[in-house]
Amino acid sequence: MTLLKHELRAYSKTLIIWMMCVGICCFSCLLLFESLEDSMGEMADMFSAMGGFSVALGMDKVNIGTIEGFYATEVALIFALGGGMFAALTGAGILSKEEEGHTADFLYTLPFGRSQIVLWKYAAVCLLCLLFSAGAVLWILFGFACMGEMPPMREFLLYHAAQLLLQIEIGSICFLLSSVCKKRQIGGALGLVLILYFMDVMCRIVPAIEDLKYVTPFYFANASDIFSSGMPGGEMAAVSIFAAAASAALSFCIYKKKDLS
């Protein structure tokens, strides 16, 4: 528990900065809808008939002229990419920073086994993702309240639950990367998020690579799909849970045997 509190304090500034930036961006975009509502209503049909572009952004499934459709196609993208990047940066640095910052000499003289250290650090990644999501969602709900309209709450909560799972999966994969590397792989972590998002876009447009939907968590955590169908993809969510659990387990195994510099 001491290690968990230490990591939460260490990442508190990063958490607040990312939470505020993503939350305020989503809040501001929601406020823009009021001034764009008339033109969006006229352009909704045109957007939904733009072929691959419409499919990639989900405009073929929801009406961009409504507040929930605008949120699902425009605002949710900011939240998804921002949350994924925050989870990636957190996971990629939380173990490797000890060797990079030469603090491993102190940490591993304390009465903690490596398993305990990895456990509490992984718990910190998951908890930081939860706190990020909760803080950003409050900004989003504040934006809806200022608009005087609220989205369908069941779909809204399901979407953000799926996004939390997405963040934990990406954070877990980057946690595994952190257990292998001696330095924080910031570029690799951010690149992973962009690649996974690009996979989601491409597998929606190109039928030949549709199976990539089982690789990228952005597919099952897509706002347009959830708001139109009422449920996230169950199979892909199960794959995401397995990937997160496998990454965490591999991190434990690798870090216990690793030679620390």
C-alpha positions as CSV (number, residue, x, y, z in Angstrom):
1,M,0.0,0.0,0.0
2,T,2.9,2.4,0.7
3,L,4.2,1.8,-2.8
4,L,0.7,2.5,-4.3
5,K,0.4,5.8,-2.4
6,H,3.9,6.8,-3.5
7,E,3.1,6.1,-7.2
8,L,-0.2,8.0,-7.0
9,R,1.7,11.0,-5.5
10,A,4.4,10.7,-8.1
11,Y,1.9,10.7,-11.0
12,S,-0.5,13.2,-9.5
13,K,0.6,16.2,-11.6
14,T,0.6,14.1,-14.8
15,L,-2.8,12.8,-14.0
16,I,-4.2,16.3,-13.3
17,I,-2.7,17.8,-16.5
18,W,-3.9,15.0,-18.8
19,M,-7.4,14.8,-17.1
20,M,-7.8,18.6,-17.3
21,C,-6.6,18.8,-20.9
22,V,-8.7,16.0,-22.3
23,G,-11.7,16.9,-20.1
24,I,-11.7,20.6,-21.1
25,C,-11.2,19.7,-24.8
26,C,-14.3,17.5,-24.7
27,F,-16.2,20.1,-22.7
28,S,-15.3,22.8,-25.2
29,C,-16.3,20.7,-28.2
30,L,-19.7,20.0,-26.6
31,L,-20.3,23.7,-26.2
32,L,-19.5,24.2,-29.9
33,F,-22.4,22.0,-30.9
34,E,-25.0,24.7,-30.0
35,S,-23.5,27.0,-32.6
36,L,-23.1,24.2,-35.2
37,E,-26.5,22.5,-34.6
38,D,-28.4,24.1,-37.5
39,S,-25.6,23.4,-40.0
40,M,-25.0,19.9,-38.6
41,G,-28.6,19.0,-39.1
42,E,-28.4,20.0,-42.8
43,M,-25.1,18.2,-43.3
44,A,-26.0,14.9,-41.5
45,D,-27.2,13.1,-44.6
46,M,-24.2,14.2,-46.6
47,F,-21.8,13.0,-43.9
48,S,-23.5,9.6,-43.6
49,A,-23.1,9.0,-47.3
50,M,-19.4,9.7,-47.7
51,G,-18.4,6.1,-48.0
52,G,-15.3,4.9,-46.2
53,F,-14.9,8.3,-44.4
54,S,-18.4,7.9,-42.9
55,V,-17.7,4.2,-41.9
56,A,-14.3,5.1,-40.3
57,L,-15.8,7.8,-38.1
58,G,-19.1,6.0,-37.4
59,M,-21.2,8.6,-39.2
60,D,-23.1,5.9,-41.0
61,K,-24.5,4.6,-37.7
62,V,-25.5,7.7,-35.7
63,N,-26.9,11.1,-36.7
64,I,-24.2,13.8,-36.3
65,G,-27.0,16.4,-36.1
66,T,-28.0,15.1,-32.6
67,I,-26.1,15.8,-29.4
68,E,-25.4,12.1,-28.8
69,G,-24.4,11.6,-32.5
70,F,-22.0,14.6,-32.3
71,Y,-20.6,13.2,-29.1
72,A,-20.1,9.7,-30.5
73,T,-18.4,10.8,-33.7
74,E,-16.4,13.9,-32.7
75,V,-15.9,14.3,-28.9
76,A,-15.5,10.6,-28.1
77,L,-12.5,10.5,-30.4
78,I,-10.7,13.1,-28.3
79,F,-11.4,11.1,-25.2
80,A,-10.4,7.8,-26.7
81,L,-7.0,9.0,-28.0
82,G,-6.3,11.1,-24.9
83,G,-7.1,8.3,-22.6
84,G,-5.1,5.7,-24.6
85,M,-2.1,8.0,-24.6
86,F,-2.3,8.7,-20.9
87,A,-2.5,5.0,-20.1
88,A,0.4,4.2,-22.5
89,L,2.7,6.9,-20.9
90,T,1.8,5.7,-17.4
91,G,2.4,2.0,-18.1
92,A,5.6,2.6,-20.1
93,G,7.4,4.5,-17.4
94,I,6.3,3.1,-14.1
95,L,8.8,0.2,-13.9
96,S,11.6,1.4,-16.2
97,K,11.9,4.8,-14.4
98,E,13.6,3.0,-11.5
99,E,16.6,1.9,-13.6
100,E,16.6,5.1,-15.8
101,G,16.5,7.3,-12.7
102,H,19.0,5.1,-10.8
103,T,16.5,4.7,-7.9
104,A,16.5,0.9,-8.2
105,D,19.5,0.8,-5.8
106,F,17.3,2.3,-3.1
107,L,13.9,0.7,-3.9
108,Y,15.2,-2.9,-3.9
109,T,17.0,-2.5,-0.5
110,L,13.6,-1.9,1.1
111,P,11.7,-4.9,2.6
112,F,9.6,-5.5,-0.5
113,G,9.9,-8.5,-2.9
114,R,9.9,-7.9,-6.6
115,S,6.5,-9.4,-6.9
116,Q,5.1,-6.9,-4.4
117,I,6.7,-4.0,-6.2
118,V,5.3,-5.1,-9.6
119,L,1.9,-5.8,-8.1
120,W,1.5,-2.3,-6.5
121,K,2.9,-0.5,-9.5
122,Y,0.4,-2.4,-11.8
123,A,-2.4,-1.5,-9.4
124,A,-1.3,2.1,-9.6
125,V,-1.5,2.0,-13.4
126,C,-5.1,0.7,-13.2
127,L,-6.1,3.1,-10.5
128,L,-4.6,6.1,-12.4
129,C,-6.6,5.1,-15.5
130,L,-9.8,4.9,-13.4
131,L,-9.1,8.4,-11.9
132,F,-8.4,9.8,-15.3
133,S,-11.6,8.5,-16.7
134,A,-13.7,9.6,-13.7
135,G,-12.3,13.2,-13.9
136,A,-12.7,13.6,-17.6
137,V,-16.2,12.2,-17.5
138,L,-17.2,14.8,-15.0
139,W,-16.1,17.5,-17.4
140,I,-18.1,15.8,-20.2
141,L,-21.2,15.6,-18.0
142,F,-20.7,19.3,-17.1
143,G,-20.7,20.1,-20.8
144,F,-23.9,18.2,-21.4
145,A,-25.5,20.0,-18.4
146,C,-24.5,23.4,-19.9
147,M,-26.1,22.3,-23.1
148,G,-29.3,21.4,-21.3
149,E,-29.3,17.9,-22.9
150,M,-28.0,14.6,-21.6
151,P,-27.1,11.6,-23.7
152,P,-28.7,8.1,-23.2
153,M,-27.1,7.3,-19.9
154,R,-27.0,3.5,-20.4
155,E,-25.0,3.8,-23.6
156,F,-22.9,6.6,-22.2
157,L,-21.9,4.5,-19.2
158,L,-21.2,1.4,-21.3
159,Y,-19.0,3.4,-23.6
160,H,-16.9,4.8,-20.8
161,A,-16.7,1.4,-19.2
162,A,-15.4,0.1,-22.5
163,Q,-12.9,3.0,-22.7
164,L,-11.7,2.1,-19.2
165,L,-11.0,-1.4,-20.3
166,L,-9.2,0.0,-23.4
167,Q,-7.0,2.1,-21.2
168,I,-6.2,-0.8,-18.9
169,E,-5.3,-3.0,-21.9
170,I,-3.0,-0.4,-23.4
171,G,-1.5,0.4,-20.0
172,S,-0.9,-3.3,-19.4
173,I,0.9,-3.8,-22.7
174,C,3.0,-0.7,-22.0
175,F,3.6,-2.0,-18.5
176,L,5.0,-5.2,-20.1
177,L,7.2,-3.0,-22.3
178,S,8.4,-1.2,-19.2
179,S,9.3,-4.5,-17.5
180,V,11.6,-5.3,-20.4
181,C,13.3,-2.0,-21.1
182,K,15.8,-0.1,-18.9
183,K,14.5,3.3,-20.1
184,R,11.0,4.8,-20.6
185,Q,9.9,4.1,-24.2
186,I,7.7,7.2,-24.6
187,G,7.8,7.2,-28.4
188,G,7.0,3.5,-28.6
189,A,4.1,3.9,-26.2
190,L,2.5,6.8,-28.1
191,G,3.2,5.0,-31.4
192,L,1.4,1.9,-30.1
193,V,-1.8,4.0,-29.4
194,L,-1.7,5.5,-32.9
195,I,-1.1,2.2,-34.6
196,L,-4.0,0.5,-32.7
197,Y,-6.3,3.4,-33.7
198,F,-5.2,3.2,-37.3
199,M,-5.9,-0.5,-37.3
200,D,-9.5,0.3,-36.1
201,V,-10.0,2.7,-39.0
202,M,-8.5,0.4,-41.6
203,C,-10.4,-2.7,-40.6
204,R,-13.7,-0.9,-40.8
205,I,-12.9,0.3,-44.4
206,V,-11.1,-2.7,-45.8
207,P,-13.0,-6.0,-45.5
208,A,-9.9,-8.1,-46.2
209,I,-8.3,-7.1,-42.9
210,E,-11.5,-7.1,-40.8
211,D,-9.9,-9.6,-38.3
212,L,-7.7,-6.8,-37.0
213,K,-10.7,-5.9,-34.9
214,Y,-9.6,-8.6,-32.5
215,V,-6.2,-6.9,-32.1
216,T,-7.2,-3.3,-31.5
217,P,-9.3,-2.3,-28.4
218,F,-10.5,0.8,-30.3
219,Y,-12.9,-1.4,-32.2
220,F,-15.0,-2.7,-29.4
221,A,-14.8,0.6,-27.5
222,N,-16.1,2.6,-30.4
223,A,-18.7,5.2,-29.4
224,S,-20.8,5.1,-32.6
225,D,-21.1,1.3,-32.3
226,I,-22.2,1.4,-28.7
227,F,-24.6,4.3,-29.1
228,S,-26.2,2.7,-32.2
229,S,-26.3,-1.0,-30.9
230,G,-26.5,-0.4,-27.2
231,M,-23.7,-2.9,-26.4
232,P,-19.9,-3.1,-26.9
233,G,-18.5,-6.1,-28.8
234,G,-18.5,-9.0,-26.3
235,E,-15.9,-11.1,-28.1
236,M,-13.5,-8.3,-28.6
237,A,-13.9,-7.2,-25.0
238,A,-13.0,-10.7,-23.8
239,V,-9.9,-10.6,-26.0
240,S,-9.0,-7.3,-24.4
241,I,-9.4,-8.7,-20.9
242,F,-7.2,-11.6,-21.8
243,A,-4.5,-9.4,-23.4
244,A,-4.4,-7.2,-20.3
245,A,-4.2,-10.2,-17.9
246,A,-1.5,-11.9,-20.1
247,S,0.6,-8.7,-20.3
248,A,0.4,-8.3,-16.5
249,A,1.4,-11.9,-15.9
250,L,4.3,-11.7,-18.3
251,S,5.5,-8.5,-16.6
252,F,5.6,-10.4,-13.3
253,C,7.6,-13.3,-14.8
254,I,10.0,-11.1,-16.7
255,Y,10.7,-8.6,-13.9
256,K,11.3,-11.2,-11.3
257,K,14.2,-12.7,-13.3
258,K,15.5,-9.5,-14.8
259,D,19.1,-8.2,-14.0
260,L,18.6,-4.7,-12.8
261,S,21.1,-2.0,-13.7
